[in-house]
Amino acid sequence: MAAILTQFPGEGAQPAIPQEPPRRPEGPAQGYRPARLPASPYDRAIGVLLPAAAFFLSWWQVGRIPAFNLTMSDMIMIVCILLMLVSRGLNARMMGRVSVLWVAGIVMLLGGMLIGSTFHGDFARWPVVSGQYAFALLLIPMVLANCSPHVLHRCAVAYIWGVAVSQAIGVALVNLFSRDMINQYVNKYVVTGNGRLGAFTGEPNSNGAVCVFALIFLLHAVIEKRLRPFVAVPLALVVVAGLVYSASFTAFSATILSIGFVLAFSRIRTVITIALPVVLVVVAYVGLGGPVPAAFEQRVGDAVVSGDPTKAGTFVGRSVLIQEAWQMSGENLLIGLGSDGYRKASVYGMPVHQLYLLVLNEGGIVSFLGLSLMFATMFVQGIFIAVRSRTDGVSALAILGVFFMYAMSLPHMFARMWNGPVMLMFALAATGAGMAALGTSRRPAWPSRAEDPETVRTPEAG
């Protein structure tokens, strides 16, 4: 059992030291790769299964087991966890040097809910909620922190493809078939009654979120030259189409802010080659009167043109719930209502769509501080990464910003389609920053032949 978990820093365990890279070859300046250990059968299996889990990460309603809230991606990930436990154990430094703070935040988040659930005599839901959070925010990051940059890059590209395929199928179904036919032969969650696209996530707002995440991964891959333009451009168009058909004001706003943030800290050449053509295409499309889905025009277009957020979908209804949660929070500061207790206490019979207020009411001030500590930890980790590698750090901070924005408008976010992309980007960025610190070449001219998938401990992860 000693090999199952790597101990935290300062507890006597020494992080694995990466192999010393070979000397640079003589002659013209060229990138060189550090020496690799032969990949074991377990590592090869993980190198195949983990990208598959990333591909299906956004396919929440496909093959899902509702009783256990498990999807195809989750089941593949569980196999990866078991293989890694057998082969090398999990890496407890999932957030680098601030991992202790990350774990402390999770303990506080779940501990406050445990106190509330026990006090109110409704303990049944706490194991379910805590198990979902632990799987999403502890086990999965431990696996990702133990993977090589090559495997993580494959996961990132697989995630982009998974989102793009989901959007392509969804947009095609919406335009070719009626909603009744789609509900009967495909899935009732693909398209809503007002024509919004849920695709395979099962809900339009969720679908908009995975599109935003995919665009950040796509931009990161293009900047790092992991995807060729003739592949990246069609993928981007399909994802943007899915974003528009989802008609989510939050997704639209998050896309503008996050992509703008990444480009603002990119090189001028990157901005010219990426941002300028996109702006020209959008302006030309709008100027020529290109068709826009009615749902997008009603929910997003009117709010953007008028500058009035109350016209953005269910903004008013959610504001009522937020006001109720704020009034109730004064009574639940010390001892919360317990896991899923807000739904029972609310006069509306539903959870408030604001994660911070929901956590404050269900877990008290302890859970609220734990959630705040987790976000602060990710922000600090993003800064640490940006110091070593600006592109990686900015991408991690951008995806964290999107996650923060959605936490302002949704209840519990333990579903892996919400936090999985965030954990993947932080693991990917940390390995990139670690390799940059070692002075190795991280950016190939273009994607080369597939290498042997393997999992190794990275410098940042320990």
C-alpha positions as a Python dict, from the first residue, in 0.01 Angstrom:
ca = {
    (1, 'M'): (0, 0, 0),
    (2, 'A'): (296, 233, 41),
    (3, 'A'): (316, 282, -334),
    (4, 'I'): (-46, 376, -379),
    (5, 'L'): (-4, 744, -298),
    (6, 'T'): (290, 975, -317),
    (7, 'Q'): (316, 1158, 15),
    (8, 'F'): (270, 1530, 30),
    (9, 'P'): (573, 1760, 37),
    (10, 'G'): (729, 1788, 377),
    (11, 'E'): (601, 1449, 496),
    (12, 'G'): (919, 1263, 430),
    (13, 'A'): (856, 1156, 71),
    (14, 'Q'): (1096, 1271, -196),
    (15, 'P'): (944, 1356, -532),
    (16, 'A'): (1066, 1146, -820),
    (17, 'I'): (1350, 1320, -1002),
    (18, 'P'): (1319, 1316, -1378),
    (19, 'Q'): (1594, 1150, -1572),
    (20, 'E'): (1877, 1380, -1669),
    (21, 'P'): (1826, 1483, -2030),
    (22, 'P'): (2101, 1395, -2275),
    (23, 'R'): (2340, 1659, -2399),
    (24, 'R'): (2225, 1880, -2681),
    (25, 'P'): (2336, 1755, -3020),
    (26, 'E'): (2614, 1943, -3193),
    (27, 'G'): (2535, 2162, -3489),
    (28, 'P'): (2232, 2385, -3551),
    (29, 'A'): (2014, 2461, -3254),
    (30, 'Q'): (1750, 2189, -3232),
    (31, 'G'): (1506, 2068, -2973),
    (32, 'Y'): (1599, 1760, -2779),
    (33, 'R'): (1396, 1521, -2571),
    (34, 'P'): (1475, 1388, -2228),
    (35, 'A'): (1556, 1020, -2197),
    (36, 'R'): (1251, 799, -2147),
    (37, 'L'): (1199, 486, -1949),
    (38, 'P'): (1046, 195, -2140),
    (39, 'A'): (670, 203, -2111),
    (40, 'S'): (509, -83, -1922),
    (41, 'P'): (194, -259, -2048),
    (42, 'Y'): (-1, -71, -1783),
    (43, 'D'): (130, 261, -1907),
    (44, 'R'): (53, 173, -2268),
    (45, 'A'): (-302, 82, -2174),
    (46, 'I'): (-344, 409, -1983),
    (47, 'G'): (-203, 596, -2282),
    (48, 'V'): (-489, 458, -2493),
    (49, 'L'): (-771, 466, -2239),
    (50, 'L'): (-711, 813, -2099),
    (51, 'P'): (-758, 993, -2433),
    (52, 'A'): (-1072, 785, -2484),
    (53, 'A'): (-1203, 910, -2150),
    (54, 'A'): (-1123, 1266, -2259),
    (55, 'F'): (-1305, 1215, -2590),
    (56, 'F'): (-1627, 1112, -2413),
    (57, 'L'): (-1591, 1368, -2134),
    (58, 'S'): (-1856, 1596, -2287),
    (59, 'W'): (-2092, 1310, -2382),
    (60, 'W'): (-2270, 1322, -2048),
    (61, 'Q'): (-2603, 1169, -2151),
    (62, 'V'): (-2461, 889, -2368),
    (63, 'G'): (-2434, 558, -2184),
    (64, 'R'): (-2484, 727, -1846),
    (65, 'I'): (-2594, 529, -1541),
    (66, 'P'): (-2820, 779, -1359),
    (67, 'A'): (-2835, 584, -1032),
    (68, 'F'): (-2458, 625, -985),
    (69, 'N'): (-2412, 938, -1199),
    (70, 'L'): (-2147, 757, -1403),
    (71, 'T'): (-2081, 811, -1773),
    (72, 'M'): (-1872, 626, -2028),
    (73, 'S'): (-1587, 866, -1957),
    (74, 'D'): (-1611, 796, -1583),
    (75, 'M'): (-1603, 420, -1632),
    (76, 'I'): (-1297, 441, -1856),
    (77, 'M'): (-1134, 671, -1602),
    (78, 'I'): (-1199, 420, -1322),
    (79, 'V'): (-1014, 157, -1524),
    (80, 'C'): (-723, 400, -1565),
    (81, 'I'): (-720, 464, -1189),
    (82, 'L'): (-704, 91, -1116),
    (83, 'L'): (-426, 38, -1370),
    (84, 'M'): (-225, 323, -1225),
    (85, 'L'): (-275, 194, -870),
    (86, 'V'): (-140, -144, -977),
    (87, 'S'): (152, -5, -1175),
    (88, 'R'): (292, 301, -1001),
    (89, 'G'): (37, 450, -762),
    (90, 'L'): (-130, 789, -773),
    (91, 'N'): (47, 1122, -747),
    (92, 'A'): (-74, 1327, -451),
    (93, 'R'): (92, 1645, -578),
    (94, 'M'): (-185, 1720, -824),
    (95, 'M'): (-141, 2095, -774),
    (96, 'G'): (234, 2107, -742),
    (97, 'R'): (367, 2298, -443),
    (98, 'V'): (17, 2410, -336),
    (99, 'S'): (-133, 2062, -328),
    (100, 'V'): (-173, 2070, 50),
    (101, 'L'): (-395, 2379, 18),
    (102, 'W'): (-599, 2208, -254),
    (103, 'V'): (-665, 1903, -37),
    (104, 'A'): (-740, 2123, 264),
    (105, 'G'): (-1000, 2312, 59),
    (106, 'I'): (-1172, 1989, -45),
    (107, 'V'): (-1173, 1861, 314),
    (108, 'M'): (-1329, 2187, 434),
    (109, 'L'): (-1587, 2185, 153),
    (110, 'L'): (-1704, 1833, 227),
    (111, 'G'): (-1651, 1858, 604),
    (112, 'G'): (-1889, 2150, 638),
    (113, 'M'): (-2157, 1961, 448),
    (114, 'L'): (-2097, 1656, 669),
    (115, 'I'): (-2156, 1864, 981),
    (116, 'G'): (-2477, 2008, 837),
    (117, 'S'): (-2606, 1670, 720),
    (118, 'T'): (-2535, 1509, 1058),
    (119, 'F'): (-2692, 1796, 1254),
    (120, 'H'): (-3013, 1785, 1052),
    (121, 'G'): (-3032, 1405, 1061),
    (122, 'D'): (-3023, 1366, 684),
    (123, 'F'): (-2699, 1182, 617),
    (124, 'A'): (-2811, 983, 312),
    (125, 'R'): (-2704, 1233, 46),
    (126, 'W'): (-2365, 1328, 190),
    (127, 'P'): (-2178, 1009, 84),
    (128, 'V'): (-2312, 1053, -270),
    (129, 'V'): (-2215, 1419, -301),
    (130, 'S'): (-1878, 1376, -129),
    (131, 'G'): (-1797, 1071, -340),
    (132, 'Q'): (-1869, 1262, -659),
    (133, 'Y'): (-1650, 1555, -551),
    (134, 'A'): (-1368, 1328, -433),
    (135, 'F'): (-1367, 1137, -761),
    (136, 'A'): (-1368, 1456, -967),
    (137, 'L'): (-1130, 1674, -767),
    (138, 'L'): (-894, 1422, -604),
    (139, 'L'): (-868, 1094, -794),
    (140, 'I'): (-879, 1234, -1148),
    (141, 'P'): (-617, 1507, -1079),
    (142, 'M'): (-393, 1243, -917),
    (143, 'V'): (-406, 1037, -1234),
    (144, 'L'): (-343, 1334, -1464),
    (145, 'A'): (-51, 1455, -1251),
    (146, 'N'): (118, 1119, -1310),
    (147, 'C'): (99, 1132, -1690),
    (148, 'S'): (360, 1233, -1944),
    (149, 'P'): (319, 1547, -2157),
    (150, 'H'): (263, 1329, -2463),
    (151, 'V'): (-36, 1151, -2307),
    (152, 'L'): (-182, 1476, -2178),
    (153, 'H'): (-153, 1640, -2521),
    (154, 'R'): (-334, 1344, -2673),
    (155, 'C'): (-607, 1383, -2409),
    (156, 'A'): (-642, 1753, -2492),
    (157, 'V'): (-676, 1685, -2865),
    (158, 'A'): (-916, 1397, -2796),
    (159, 'Y'): (-1131, 1629, -2586),
    (160, 'I'): (-1148, 1882, -2870),
    (161, 'W'): (-1252, 1609, -3113),
    (162, 'G'): (-1510, 1474, -2869),
    (163, 'V'): (-1678, 1813, -2834),
    (164, 'A'): (-1659, 1880, -3209),
    (165, 'V'): (-1814, 1544, -3302),
    (166, 'S'): (-2092, 1598, -3049),
    (167, 'Q'): (-2168, 1943, -3193),
    (168, 'A'): (-2154, 1821, -3554),
    (169, 'I'): (-2405, 1545, -3485),
    (170, 'G'): (-2628, 1776, -3282),
    (171, 'V'): (-2634, 2059, -3537),
    (172, 'A'): (-2700, 1812, -3819),
    (173, 'L'): (-2990, 1655, -3630),
    (174, 'V'): (-3147, 1994, -3549),
    (175, 'N'): (-3137, 2103, -3912),
    (176, 'L'): (-3242, 1773, -4071),
    (177, 'F'): (-3507, 1631, -3839),
    (178, 'S'): (-3793, 1746, -3620),
    (179, 'R'): (-3759, 1756, -3244),
    (180, 'D'): (-4012, 1476, -3200),
    (181, 'M'): (-3817, 1249, -3432),
    (182, 'I'): (-3490, 1331, -3255),
    (183, 'N'): (-3646, 1256, -2917),
    (184, 'Q'): (-3787, 927, -3041),
    (185, 'Y'): (-3487, 785, -3223),
    (186, 'V'): (-3185, 955, -3068),
    (187, 'N'): (-3215, 1124, -2728),
    (188, 'K'): (-3467, 1358, -2569),
    (189, 'Y'): (-3183, 1578, -2439),
    (190, 'V'): (-3029, 1664, -2775),
    (191, 'V'): (-3258, 1961, -2840),
    (192, 'T'): (-3491, 2148, -2603),
    (193, 'G'): (-3846, 2262, -2666),
    (194, 'N'): (-3734, 2613, -2761),
    (195, 'G'): (-3481, 2481, -3013),
    (196, 'R'): (-3163, 2513, -2806),
    (197, 'L'): (-2893, 2253, -2866),
    (198, 'G'): (-2799, 2030, -2575),
    (199, 'A'): (-2608, 1783, -2799),
    (200, 'F'): (-2470, 1492, -2596),
    (201, 'T'): (-2424, 1689, -2274),
    (202, 'G'): (-2800, 1685, -2228),
    (203, 'E'): (-2848, 2054, -2146),
    (204, 'P'): (-2787, 2373, -2349),
    (205, 'N'): (-2593, 2561, -2080),
    (206, 'S'): (-2371, 2260, -2023),
    (207, 'N'): (-2322, 2225, -2396),
    (208, 'G'): (-2221, 2588, -2423),
    (209, 'A'): (-1968, 2538, -2145),
    (210, 'V'): (-1794, 2240, -2307),
    (211, 'C'): (-1772, 2441, -2630),
    (212, 'V'): (-1593, 2721, -2445),
    (213, 'F'): (-1354, 2474, -2285),
    (214, 'A'): (-1286, 2311, -2622),
    (215, 'L'): (-1207, 2647, -2784),
    (216, 'I'): (-950, 2723, -2513),
    (217, 'F'): (-787, 2383, -2566),
    (218, 'L'): (-797, 2440, -2940),
    (219, 'L'): (-632, 2781, -2915),
    (220, 'H'): (-366, 2639, -2685),
    (221, 'A'): (-296, 2355, -2929),
    (222, 'V'): (-269, 2597, -3222),
    (223, 'I'): (-30, 2828, -3035),
    (224, 'E'): (179, 2529, -2931),
    (225, 'K'): (163, 2397, -3290),
    (226, 'R'): (2, 2071, -3186),
    (227, 'L'): (-271, 2103, -3449),
    (228, 'R'): (-227, 2203, -3811),
    (229, 'P'): (-440, 2495, -3934),
    (230, 'F'): (-630, 2284, -4188),
    (231, 'V'): (-745, 2064, -3897),
    (232, 'A'): (-792, 2337, -3636),
    (233, 'V'): (-1007, 2567, -3851),
    (234, 'P'): (-1284, 2313, -3931),
    (235, 'L'): (-1285, 2199, -3568),
    (236, 'A'): (-1322, 2558, -3451),
    (237, 'L'): (-1608, 2624, -3692),
    (238, 'V'): (-1798, 2317, -3576),
    (239, 'V'): (-1750, 2403, -3207),
    (240, 'V'): (-1855, 2764, -3264),
    (241, 'A'): (-2166, 2641, -3448),
    (242, 'G'): (-2253, 2427, -3145),
    (243, 'L'): (-2192, 2724, -2920),
    (244, 'V'): (-2431, 2941, -3121),
    (245, 'Y'): (-2701, 2671, -3135),
    (246, 'S'): (-2681, 2623, -2758),
    (247, 'A'): (-2792, 2989, -2726),
    (248, 'S'): (-2624, 3037, -2389),
    (249, 'F'): (-2547, 3396, -2286),
    (250, 'T'): (-2300, 3273, -2023),
    (251, 'A'): (-2115, 3064, -2282),
    (252, 'F'): (-2107, 3352, -2529),
    (253, 'S'): (-1969, 3592, -2267),
    (254, 'A'): (-1718, 3337, -2138),
    (255, 'T'): (-1590, 3272, -2491),
    (256, 'I'): (-1528, 3641, -2562),
    (257, 'L'): (-1355, 3699, -2227),
    (258, 'S'): (-1143, 3382, -2216),
    (259, 'I'): (-1025, 3386, -2578),
    (260, 'G'): (-958, 3759, -2551),
    (261, 'F'): (-758, 3698, -2233),
    (262, 'V'): (-539, 3433, -2398),
    (263, 'L'): (-477, 3644, -2707),
    (264, 'A'): (-402, 3954, -2497),
    (265, 'F'): (-102, 3776, -2348),
    (266, 'S'): (6, 3611, -2673),
    (267, 'R'): (259, 3732, -2923),
    (268, 'I'): (158, 3992, -3178),
    (269, 'R'): (213, 3743, -3459),
    (270, 'T'): (-29, 3501, -3292),
    (271, 'V'): (-293, 3772, -3256),
    (272, 'I'): (-256, 3874, -3621),
    (273, 'T'): (-267, 3520, -3759),
    (274, 'I'): (-555, 3400, -3538),
    (275, 'A'): (-765, 3688, -3407),
    (276, 'L'): (-767, 3910, -3716),
    (277, 'P'): (-905, 3647, -3958),
    (278, 'V'): (-1170, 3544, -3705),
    (279, 'V'): (-1285, 3904, -3657),
    (280, 'L'): (-1300, 3960, -4033),
    (281, 'V'): (-1506, 3644, -4087),
    (282, 'V'): (-1750, 3734, -3808),
    (283, 'V'): (-1791, 4091, -3933),
    (284, 'A'): (-1845, 3972, -4289),
    (285, 'Y'): (-2098, 3710, -4180),
    (286, 'V'): (-2298, 3957, -3972),
    (287, 'G'): (-2269, 4229, -4234),
    (288, 'L'): (-2399, 4001, -4507),
    (289, 'G'): (-2694, 3897, -4291),
    (290, 'G'): (-2591, 3539, -4232),
    (291, 'P'): (-2858, 3319, -4071),
    (292, 'V'): (-2859, 3292, -3691),
    (293, 'P'): (-3067, 3041, -3491),
    (294, 'A'): (-3381, 3199, -3351),
    (295, 'A'): (-3301, 3082, -2997),
    (296, 'F'): (-2960, 3253, -3008),
    (297, 'E'): (-3111, 3574, -3141),
    (298, 'Q'): (-3377, 3582, -2869),
    (299, 'R'): (-3165, 3477, -2570),
    (300, 'V'): (-2824, 3621, -2654),
    (301, 'G'): (-2860, 3867, -2940),
    (302, 'D'): (-3119, 4086, -2770),
    (303, 'A'): (-2918, 4099, -2446),
    (304, 'V'): (-2596, 4189, -2631),
    (305, 'V'): (-2754, 4455, -2854),
    (306, 'S'): (-2952, 4619, -2573),
    (307, 'G'): (-2688, 4573, -2304),
    (308, 'D'): (-2962, 4446, -2072),
    (309, 'P'): (-2871, 4112, -1904),
    (310, 'T'): (-3230, 4062, -1788),
    (311, 'K'): (-3312, 3964, -2146),
    (312, 'A'): (-3064, 3676, -2130),
    (313, 'G'): (-3278, 3368, -2082),
    (314, 'T'): (-3363, 3284, -1721),
    (315, 'F'): (-3164, 3567, -1564),
    (316, 'V'): (-3464, 3705, -1375),
    (317, 'G'): (-3571, 3368, -1237),
    (318, 'R'): (-3221, 3288, -1117),
    (319, 'S'): (-3196, 3629, -953),
    (320, 'V'): (-3498, 3543, -738),
    (321, 'L'): (-3329, 3224, -618),
    (322, 'I'): (-3006, 3411, -548),
    (323, 'Q'): (-3194, 3668, -339),
    (324, 'E'): (-3360, 3390, -140),
    (325, 'A'): (-3027, 3214, -83),
    (326, 'W'): (-2865, 3534, 38),
    (327, 'Q'): (-3144, 3589, 289),
    (328, 'M'): (-3123, 3229, 413),
    (329, 'S'): (-2743, 3232, 449),
    (330, 'G'): (-2752, 3432, 773),
    (331, 'E'): (-2924, 3140, 945),
    (332, 'N'): (-2683, 2878, 809),
    (333, 'L'): (-2341, 3035, 865),
    (334, 'L'): (-2223, 2807, 1146),
    (335, 'I'): (-2411, 2487, 1061),
    (336, 'G'): (-2541, 2444, 708),
    (337, 'L'): (-2843, 2261, 580),
    (338, 'G'): (-2638, 1959, 470),
    (339, 'S'): (-2592, 1805, 127),
    (340, 'D'): (-2892, 1883, -95),
    (341, 'G'): (-3060, 2045, 204),
    (342, 'Y'): (-3123, 2371, 25),
    (343, 'R'): (-3366, 2208, -215),
    (344, 'K'): (-3586, 2106, 79),
    (345, 'A'): (-3561, 2439, 261),
    (346, 'S'): (-3631, 2659, -42),
    (347, 'V'): (-3987, 2768, -104),
    (348, 'Y'): (-3919, 2705, -473),
    (349, 'G'): (-3811, 2344, -413),
    (350, 'M'): (-3492, 2374, -618),
    (351, 'P'): (-3124, 2455, -554),
    (352, 'V'): (-2997, 2808, -612),
    (353, 'H'): (-2802, 2842, -934),
    (354, 'Q'): (-2503, 2999, -766),
    (355, 'L'): (-2242, 2757, -633),
    (356, 'Y'): (-2097, 2987, -368),
    (357, 'L'): (-2432, 3067, -207),
    (358, 'L'): (-2540, 2704, -235),
    (359, 'V'): (-2226, 2586, -58),
    (360, 'L'): (-2262, 2860, 203),
    (361, 'N'): (-2614, 2745, 286),
    (362, 'E'): (-2549, 2371, 275),
    (363, 'G'): (-2208, 2363, 441),
    (364, 'G'): (-2188, 2687, 634),
    (365, 'I'): (-1887, 2915, 648),
    (366, 'V'): (-1648, 2616, 663),
    (367, 'S'): (-1755, 2483, 324),
    (368, 'F'): (-1762, 2833, 176),
    (369, 'L'): (-1404, 2900, 289),
    (370, 'G'): (-1301, 2559, 156),
    (371, 'L'): (-1445, 2638, -187),
    (372, 'S'): (-1277, 2979, -183),
    (373, 'L'): (-946, 2816, -87),
    (374, 'M'): (-975, 2576, -382),
    (375, 'F'): (-1027, 2859, -631),
    (376, 'A'): (-743, 3055, -473),
    (377, 'T'): (-518, 2749, -499),
    (378, 'M'): (-591, 2708, -869),
    (379, 'F'): (-525, 3078, -925),
    (380, 'V'): (-189, 3061, -745),
    (381, 'Q'): (-96, 2746, -936),
    (382, 'G'): (-184, 2923, -1260),
    (383, 'I'): (46, 3211, -1166),
    (384, 'F'): (328, 2968, -1084),
    (385, 'I'): (282, 2803, -1424),
    (386, 'A'): (271, 3138, -1606),
    (387, 'V'): (606, 3236, -1455),
    (388, 'R'): (766, 2935, -1626),
    (389, 'S'): (556, 2924, -1942),
    (390, 'R'): (333, 3216, -2033),
    (391, 'T'): (117, 3030, -2286),
    (392, 'D'): (48, 2740, -2050),
    (393, 'G'): (-18, 2965, -1751),
    (394, 'V'): (-249, 3201, -1938),
    (395, 'S'): (-446, 2907, -2079),
    (396, 'A'): (-485, 2759, -1731),
    (397, 'L'): (-600, 3092, -1589),
    (398, 'A'): (-842, 3140, -1881),
    (399, 'I'): (-1011, 2805, -1826),
    (400, 'L'): (-1021, 2875, -1452),
    (401, 'G'): (-1197, 3204, -1529),
    (402, 'V'): (-1461, 3018, -1730),
    (403, 'F'): (-1508, 2769, -1448),
    (404, 'F'): (-1545, 3058, -1201),
    (405, 'M'): (-1805, 3227, -1422),
    (406, 'Y'): (-2015, 2912, -1448),
    (407, 'A'): (-1992, 2861, -1074),
    (408, 'M'): (-2174, 3194, -1046),
    (409, 'S'): (-2471, 3061, -1241),
    (410, 'L'): (-2502, 2690, -1161),
    (411, 'P'): (-2549, 2465, -853),
    (412, 'H'): (-2313, 2181, -757),
    (413, 'M'): (-2045, 2123, -1022),
    (414, 'F'): (-1910, 1779, -935),
    (415, 'A'): (-2006, 1646, -1280),
    (416, 'R'): (-1683, 1570, -1467),
    (417, 'M'): (-1790, 1760, -1778),
    (418, 'W'): (-1756, 2076, -1565),
    (419, 'N'): (-1433, 2019, -1374),
    (420, 'G'): (-1266, 1753, -1591),
    (421, 'P'): (-1147, 1999, -1859),
    (422, 'V'): (-1016, 2234, -1588),
    (423, 'M'): (-814, 1956, -1422),
    (424, 'L'): (-684, 1840, -1762),
    (425, 'M'): (-570, 2189, -1861),
    (426, 'F'): (-391, 2245, -1529),
    (427, 'A'): (-212, 1910, -1558),
    (428, 'L'): (-119, 1983, -1920),
    (429, 'A'): (2, 2334, -1836),
    (430, 'A'): (202, 2211, -1537),
    (431, 'T'): (391, 1955, -1745),
    (432, 'G'): (455, 2216, -2013),
    (433, 'A'): (592, 2457, -1755),
    (434, 'G'): (804, 2181, -1604),
    (435, 'M'): (961, 2097, -1939),
    (436, 'A'): (1019, 2465, -2008),
    (437, 'A'): (1204, 2489, -1677),
    (438, 'L'): (1425, 2196, -1781),
    (439, 'G'): (1508, 2376, -2103),
    (440, 'T'): (1368, 2107, -2330),
    (441, 'S'): (1195, 2175, -2658),
    (442, 'R'): (818, 2153, -2604),
    (443, 'R'): (697, 2291, -2935),
    (444, 'P'): (749, 2077, -3246),
    (445, 'A'): (732, 2228, -3592),
    (446, 'W'): (413, 2029, -3641),
    (447, 'P'): (274, 1712, -3484),
    (448, 'S'): (520, 1430, -3537),
    (449, 'R'): (463, 1059, -3545),
    (450, 'A'): (289, 914, -3245),
    (451, 'E'): (526, 822, -2968),
    (452, 'D'): (489, 541, -2723),
    (453, 'P'): (224, 649, -2472),
    (454, 'E'): (368, 634, -2127),
    (455, 'T'): (310, 783, -1786),
    (456, 'V'): (594, 937, -1592),
    (457, 'R'): (614, 1173, -1302),
    (458, 'T'): (663, 1528, -1418),
    (459, 'P'): (883, 1789, -1249),
    (460, 'E'): (587, 2010, -1160),
    (461, 'A'): (373, 1725, -1033),
    (462, 'G'): (652, 1561, -842),
}
